[in-house]
Amino acid sequence: MVEEGGAVKTRCEDGRRSARVVGQDKESGSLWPAARDFLRRRASFFAGYRDLRGVSVTRKSRVAMTRAITAPLQARRKPFGRSGWPAGRVAAALVLGLAALGIPAALGRLFKLRITLTDSAAPAGIYRLLTDAPVERGELVAVCLTLAIARAGLARGYLGRGDCPAGAEPVAKVIGALPGDDLWVERGQVAVDGVRFSNSRTAARDSSGRPLLHARWGARRVGPGEVWLFGFNDPRSWDARYFGPVPLTGVHGVLRPVLTW
């Protein structure tokens, strides 16, 4: 093999019998006819060539020739145009997305609306929060649970995130017992002032098969400043049967239905 002026010439005893098929890996090919010993000189294979972007191969009967594509990367056509999404469009899309999320929340705060997606105590739907309505037995109310109860609910996935203690959401439950009421809680049912509630059995395990703690069995009188909350509309409701009473001060107000489904 002889190198002259940057060009490479390959000699063999019979130049006409040079290799007819040029060896090629997955990224590059040879620009000249090559004898077998030429394939051993891999350094010469790339001599004088840079910025190898791709290879197109044309085969003839005796010699395999290649042409390197060396166009700059910036000159290639992009699949989505010259610049894709301009910065202005991205910013506008972000602003519109934030507005779409913020407008319902702002309207909810303005009109004191709450969206309830579970039906444990009442049908799912949109409810209006009345903060000046009297809190009475049988009312559907929005309540913040205590810190310890909220943490337990978050840890098990019973509660979502919100603005109550521990970062939990308020719950929508029915007031079952108020201060001075006589309450009876047992495995099969719950009774208040001698009236038994239907569908009030206490479950031993949750829907994931995990054991459930429950309130102490037996009779008691509801203490001052306490309220017992229930959700007998759904047997999976996590309520006072499991975590006991909560303070009356945690009640935000009474919920009135606007639209249910």
C-alpha positions as CSV (number, residue, x, y, z in Angstrom):
1,M,0.0,0.0,0.0
2,V,1.4,3.4,-1.0
3,E,0.1,6.8,0.2
4,E,0.7,9.8,-2.1
5,G,-0.6,13.4,-1.4
6,G,-3.3,12.2,1.0
7,A,-4.7,9.8,-1.6
8,V,-4.4,6.1,-1.0
9,K,-3.4,3.6,-3.7
10,T,-3.6,-0.1,-3.2
11,R,-1.4,-2.5,-5.1
12,C,-1.5,-6.2,-5.4
13,E,0.0,-8.7,-7.8
14,D,-3.2,-8.7,-9.8
15,G,-5.0,-5.4,-9.4
16,R,-7.8,-6.6,-11.5
17,R,-8.5,-9.2,-8.9
18,S,-9.1,-6.7,-6.1
19,A,-12.0,-7.5,-3.7
20,R,-15.3,-6.9,-5.5
21,V,-17.3,-6.5,-2.2
22,V,-16.1,-3.8,0.1
23,G,-16.4,-4.8,3.8
24,Q,-18.6,-2.3,5.7
25,D,-19.7,-1.9,9.3
26,K,-23.0,-0.2,10.4
27,E,-21.6,3.3,10.1
28,S,-19.2,3.7,7.2
29,G,-17.9,2.3,4.0
30,S,-14.8,2.5,1.7
31,L,-14.4,5.0,-1.1
32,W,-12.0,2.9,-3.2
33,P,-11.6,-0.6,-4.6
34,A,-9.9,-2.6,-1.9
35,A,-7.7,-5.7,-1.8
36,R,-8.0,-8.0,1.1
37,D,-4.9,-6.6,2.9
38,F,-6.5,-3.1,2.7
39,L,-9.2,-4.2,5.2
40,R,-6.5,-4.7,7.8
41,R,-5.6,-1.0,7.7
42,R,-8.6,0.6,9.3
43,A,-6.8,3.9,10.0
44,S,-6.4,4.5,6.2
45,F,-10.1,3.7,5.8
46,F,-11.1,7.1,7.3
47,A,-8.0,9.1,6.1
48,G,-8.9,12.7,5.1
49,Y,-12.6,12.4,5.8
50,R,-14.5,14.2,8.6
51,D,-18.2,14.8,9.6
52,L,-19.4,11.5,8.2
53,R,-23.2,11.8,8.5
54,G,-24.4,8.8,6.5
55,V,-23.5,6.5,3.6
56,S,-25.2,5.6,0.4
57,V,-23.9,2.6,-1.4
58,T,-23.9,1.9,-5.2
59,R,-22.7,-1.6,-6.3
60,K,-21.3,-2.5,-9.7
61,S,-20.3,-5.8,-11.1
62,R,-16.7,-5.6,-10.1
63,V,-16.3,-2.7,-7.6
64,A,-18.4,-1.5,-4.7
65,M,-18.4,2.3,-4.4
66,T,-19.8,4.6,-1.7
67,R,-20.6,8.2,-1.4
68,A,-20.5,10.0,2.0
69,I,-23.2,12.5,2.9
70,T,-21.4,15.3,4.6
71,A,-24.2,18.0,4.7
72,P,-24.2,20.0,7.9
73,L,-26.7,18.8,10.5
74,Q,-28.4,22.2,10.6
75,A,-29.2,22.0,6.9
76,R,-31.3,18.9,7.2
77,R,-35.1,19.2,7.2
78,K,-36.6,18.9,10.6
79,P,-39.7,16.7,11.0
80,F,-41.9,19.5,12.4
81,G,-40.5,22.5,10.4
82,R,-37.7,24.8,11.1
83,S,-38.1,25.5,14.8
84,G,-40.9,23.2,16.0
85,W,-43.0,25.0,18.6
86,P,-42.0,28.6,18.9
87,A,-41.5,29.9,22.5
88,G,-44.5,32.2,22.1
89,R,-46.8,29.4,21.4
90,V,-45.5,27.4,24.3
91,A,-46.0,30.3,26.7
92,A,-49.5,30.9,25.4
93,A,-50.4,27.2,25.8
94,L,-49.1,27.3,29.4
95,V,-51.1,30.5,30.2
96,L,-54.3,29.0,28.8
97,G,-53.8,25.8,30.7
98,L,-53.3,27.6,34.0
99,A,-56.3,29.7,33.3
100,A,-58.4,26.6,32.6
101,L,-57.3,25.2,35.9
102,G,-57.7,28.4,37.9
103,I,-61.1,29.6,36.7
104,P,-63.1,26.6,38.1
105,A,-61.3,26.9,41.4
106,A,-62.0,30.7,41.6
107,L,-65.6,30.2,40.8
108,G,-65.8,27.5,43.4
109,R,-64.4,29.8,46.1
110,L,-66.7,32.6,44.9
111,F,-69.9,30.6,45.1
112,K,-68.7,28.2,47.8
113,L,-69.1,25.2,45.6
114,R,-67.7,21.8,46.4
115,I,-67.3,18.8,44.0
116,T,-67.8,15.4,45.7
117,L,-66.6,12.5,43.7
118,T,-67.5,9.8,46.2
119,D,-70.9,8.6,47.3
120,S,-70.1,7.3,50.7
121,A,-72.6,9.7,52.4
122,A,-74.6,11.2,49.5
123,P,-74.7,11.0,45.7
124,A,-71.6,12.3,43.9
125,G,-72.0,15.8,42.5
126,I,-71.6,19.5,43.0
127,Y,-72.7,21.0,46.4
128,R,-72.9,24.5,47.8
129,L,-71.4,25.1,51.2
130,L,-73.6,27.0,53.6
131,T,-71.5,28.3,56.5
132,D,-74.4,29.9,58.3
133,A,-76.9,27.0,58.3
134,P,-77.6,25.3,61.6
135,V,-75.7,22.0,62.2
136,E,-78.3,19.3,63.0
137,R,-78.5,15.6,63.0
138,G,-79.0,14.1,59.5
139,E,-77.3,17.1,57.7
140,L,-74.6,16.5,55.1
141,V,-71.6,18.6,56.2
142,A,-68.0,19.3,55.1
143,V,-65.6,18.5,57.9
144,C,-61.9,18.7,58.5
145,L,-60.7,15.6,60.4
146,T,-58.2,15.9,63.3
147,L,-54.4,15.7,62.6
148,A,-54.0,12.1,63.7
149,I,-57.1,10.8,61.8
150,A,-56.1,12.7,58.7
151,R,-52.6,11.3,58.7
152,A,-54.0,7.8,59.0
153,G,-56.4,8.4,56.1
154,L,-53.7,9.8,53.9
155,A,-51.3,6.9,54.7
156,R,-53.9,4.4,53.6
157,G,-55.2,6.3,50.6
158,Y,-58.6,7.0,52.0
159,L,-58.2,10.8,51.7
160,G,-56.9,13.1,49.0
161,R,-54.8,16.2,49.4
162,G,-56.4,19.4,50.6
163,D,-56.2,22.3,53.0
164,C,-57.2,20.5,56.2
165,P,-54.7,19.4,58.9
166,A,-51.9,17.2,57.6
167,G,-52.7,18.5,54.1
168,A,-55.8,16.3,53.8
169,E,-59.0,17.2,52.0
170,P,-62.3,17.9,53.9
171,V,-64.7,15.0,54.0
172,A,-68.5,15.0,53.3
173,K,-70.3,13.0,55.9
174,V,-73.7,12.9,57.5
175,I,-74.0,14.0,61.2
176,G,-75.2,10.9,63.1
177,A,-74.9,12.0,66.7
178,L,-74.4,15.3,68.5
179,P,-73.5,16.2,72.1
180,G,-75.9,14.6,74.6
181,D,-77.0,11.8,72.2
182,D,-76.9,8.2,73.4
183,L,-74.8,6.2,70.9
184,W,-74.5,2.5,70.6
185,V,-71.8,1.0,68.3
186,E,-71.4,-2.7,67.7
187,R,-70.1,-4.9,64.9
188,G,-73.5,-5.4,63.2
189,Q,-75.0,-1.9,63.5
190,V,-75.0,1.6,64.9
191,A,-77.9,3.1,66.9
192,V,-78.5,6.7,68.2
193,D,-81.1,7.3,70.9
194,G,-82.5,3.8,70.4
195,V,-82.9,4.2,66.6
196,R,-80.9,1.8,64.6
197,F,-79.4,2.8,61.3
198,S,-79.7,0.4,58.3
199,N,-76.5,-0.6,56.4
200,S,-74.4,0.4,59.4
201,R,-72.4,-2.7,59.9
202,T,-68.7,-2.2,60.8
203,A,-66.3,-3.9,58.4
204,A,-63.3,-5.9,59.6
205,R,-61.1,-5.1,56.5
206,D,-60.9,-2.5,53.9
207,S,-61.3,-3.0,50.1
208,S,-57.5,-3.9,49.9
209,G,-57.9,-6.6,52.6
210,R,-56.1,-4.6,55.3
211,P,-57.5,-4.9,58.9
212,L,-59.4,-1.9,60.1
213,L,-59.3,-0.3,63.5
214,H,-62.7,0.6,64.9
215,A,-64.3,2.6,67.6
216,R,-64.8,1.0,71.0
217,W,-67.8,-1.3,71.0
218,G,-70.7,-0.5,73.4
219,A,-72.9,2.3,74.6
220,R,-71.8,5.9,75.4
221,R,-73.0,9.5,75.5
222,V,-71.6,11.9,73.0
223,G,-69.5,14.5,74.9
224,P,-69.6,18.3,74.6
225,G,-68.1,19.7,71.5
226,E,-68.1,16.3,69.7
227,V,-69.8,15.0,66.6
228,W,-70.1,11.5,65.1
229,L,-70.0,11.4,61.3
230,F,-71.3,8.5,59.2
231,G,-71.6,7.5,55.5
232,F,-74.1,4.7,55.4
233,N,-74.8,5.3,51.6
234,D,-71.8,3.1,50.8
235,P,-70.6,0.1,52.8
236,R,-67.0,1.1,52.1
237,S,-67.3,4.5,53.8
238,W,-64.5,5.3,56.3
239,D,-66.3,7.2,59.1
240,A,-66.8,7.5,62.8
241,R,-67.3,3.7,63.1
242,Y,-63.6,3.4,62.6
243,F,-62.0,6.7,63.9
244,G,-64.6,7.8,66.5
245,P,-65.8,11.4,67.2
246,V,-64.3,14.6,65.8
247,P,-64.6,18.2,67.2
248,L,-67.6,20.2,66.2
249,T,-65.2,23.1,65.4
250,G,-64.0,21.0,62.4
251,V,-67.4,21.4,60.7
252,H,-67.1,23.9,57.9
253,G,-70.7,24.1,57.0
254,V,-73.8,22.3,55.6
255,L,-73.7,21.0,52.0
256,R,-76.7,21.5,49.7
257,P,-76.9,19.7,46.3
258,V,-76.6,21.8,43.1
259,L,-76.1,18.9,40.7
260,T,-75.8,15.2,41.4
261,W,-75.1,12.1,39.3
